[in-house]
């Protein structure tokens, strides 16, 4: 099997598990409440959204998020702080607030802010928004089955 097929199967299994383990409670991104340091997830648009894949963001204040915006065809990504109204690429009606990570909020925000406006390697499967937010909030980008792809972080990923 090709890597793409394996990843699709993992996403499908992950999505089924998510549906069986707990019914998702979605909020609208434009009106949901969050505090700085909260991890915000929203279901992706298009094909990956049908497989229950999510975009991860770190709330930097009550109206802004820090996240990686990437181009899967060129592997170019940029860490951006975006106002709520400017953030895009996901289904704004299917979002959740996952609360805080393992690290103190001040540490997580400092880690994220140190990367602002930097160009980074981006891989839709193995160096994406979840890897970065997990790195900022937990101190690790995740190993096998610690993220939605079920794969470890790509060695080209700066984290």
Secondary structure, DSSP 8 states (H G I E B T S, - for coil): --HHHHHHHHHHHHHHHHHHH-----B-TTT----TT-EEEEEESHHHHHTT-EEEEEEEETTEEEEEEEETTTTEEEEEEEETTT--SEEEEEEEE----SS-HHHHHHHHHTTTT-EEE-BTTTBSHHHHHHHHHHS----TTSSTT-S---TTS--
